Amino acid sequence: MYTADAKRYDKMQYNRCGKSGLMLPAVSLGLWHNFGSVNNYDNMVDMCRTAFDNGITHFDLANNYGPEPGSAEINFGKILKDDLGAYRDELIISTKAGYDMWPGPYGNWGSRKYLIASLDQSLKRMGLEYVDIFYHHRMDPNTPLEETMGALSQIVKSGKALYVGLSNYDGPTLEKATAILEDLKVPFIINQNRYNIFDRTIEKNGLKEKAKELGKGIICFSPLAQGILTDRYLKGIPEDSRVRTSGQFLRESQITDDKIQKVAALNELAAKRGQTLAEMALAWILKDGYVTSVLIGASKPVQILDNIKATENIVFTEEEIRLIDSISC
Ligand SMILES: NC(=O)c1ccc[n+]([C@@H]2O[C@H](COP(=O)([O-])OP(=O)(O)OC[C@H]3O[C@@H](n4cnc5c(N)ncnc54)[C@H](OP(=O)(O)O)[C@@H]3O)[C@@H](O)[C@H]2O)c1
């Protein structure tokens, strides 16, 4: 039987999620890849144990994570049942709905019909009575914002989620949604968006500033650009890398010579700072206090151990920041 490391809370920094009462680990673990029915179950267990033993209390899922869709929730449900579940009150488990999940007009986007049914399915797959955070996974241009936010409100009132979050929303839509959720007294506390040295979208679309102004947290996904912002691809494309194991989301065509030259220059800077590139890329996101947590993925426990070291040095000189910008932008 699994017993968690007694020193786990000494190893992690916890940040307040916006102006809410919830603290999140500076590094959280996402189960988008490597937790599907095609992956090795023992490795999933090792990764979850490594994460929790090192203070990662937050595990992020979505209805469609797999492959096949839903299988990451099934596997995580098994891990909960077999060992982590004994620590349920020490875990923050999130899931989402918003992308294509089942056939027909009710298995996608942002209708009340879809969101409520999807969360019920997720809870069943994970064997949970509630999730800690339920997200609307992406903006829906065709469903009235009031309907989607109303569904999130109903979900919280029914006790199936403690908090709600919005994912892939931009600054102006976030502001509108916040006003509706405030009227409905919904504990909306967090935004989940892509952010990394190579992808500055949330700086450009106003989300980063707006979230802070509204007192909301931000958790950043793909903080390592799916592995590009590490030493993973510096000497070619390894057979066990995401490009090879899941070419659908990270394609070989994205690993260009130009990109690798930039990664090599960033890698050099990281070495001068006494960090791996993965550590520096995560530290760069955490440096100015806007971001509550970096939401990493991993294919091996050792990557998790590397990534949590990011918090040991999140201070950058102005010259280092300028250098990172000039290399990457
Ligand atoms: N809301 C949304 O729309 C959305 C979208 C995408 C993701 N997410 C969430 O964000 C989570 C993380 O996304 P992501 O997996 O793209 O994050 P990521 O951290 O940018 O990439 C993870 C990948 O980078 C590689 N890696 C990680 N640490 C490493 C290290 N220390 N050294 C070398 N390589 C390392 C591994 O790739 P290899 O497999 O090559 O080893 C790993 O699978 C997801 O699991 C999900 O929960 C949300």
The ligand as an ORCA input file, in Angstrom:
! r2SCAN-3c Opt
* xyz 0 1
  N      -6.861     23.810    -21.264
  C      -6.349     23.382    -22.389
  O      -6.858     23.653    -23.485
  C      -5.098     22.545    -22.334
  C      -4.375     22.271    -23.503
  C      -3.193     21.532    -23.398
  C      -2.772     21.083    -22.163
  N      -3.514     21.345    -21.048
  C      -3.081     20.867    -19.713
  O      -1.734     21.195    -19.499
  C      -0.996     20.013    -19.187
  C       0.430     20.145    -19.645
  O       0.488     20.336    -21.048
  P       1.730     19.801    -21.853
  O       1.857     18.326    -21.608
  O       1.669     20.305    -23.224
  O       2.927     20.530    -21.027
  P       4.451     20.722    -21.227
  O       5.000     20.682    -19.832
  O       4.724     21.924    -22.053
  O       4.979     19.463    -22.044
  C       5.106     18.212    -21.432
  C       6.104     17.353    -22.185
  O       7.404     17.946    -22.159
  C       8.387     16.945    -21.937
  N       9.038     17.238    -20.652
  C       8.446     17.582    -19.482
  N       9.361     17.841    -18.541
  C      10.561     17.639    -19.110
  C      11.893     17.764    -18.648
  N      12.158     18.142    -17.407
  N      12.909     17.486    -19.523
  C      12.656     17.106    -20.794
  N      11.401     16.989    -21.298
  C      10.380     17.256    -20.464
  C       7.677     15.610    -21.967
  O       7.624     15.208    -23.320
  P       8.049     13.762    -23.821
  O       6.754     13.021    -23.921
  O       8.650     14.041    -25.155
  O       8.983     13.167    -22.836
  C       6.281     15.987    -21.528
  O       5.311     15.074    -21.936
  C      -1.796     18.906    -19.854
  O      -1.532     17.640    -19.315
  C      -3.198     19.353    -19.562
  O      -3.553     19.041    -18.231
  C      -4.653     22.078    -21.121
*
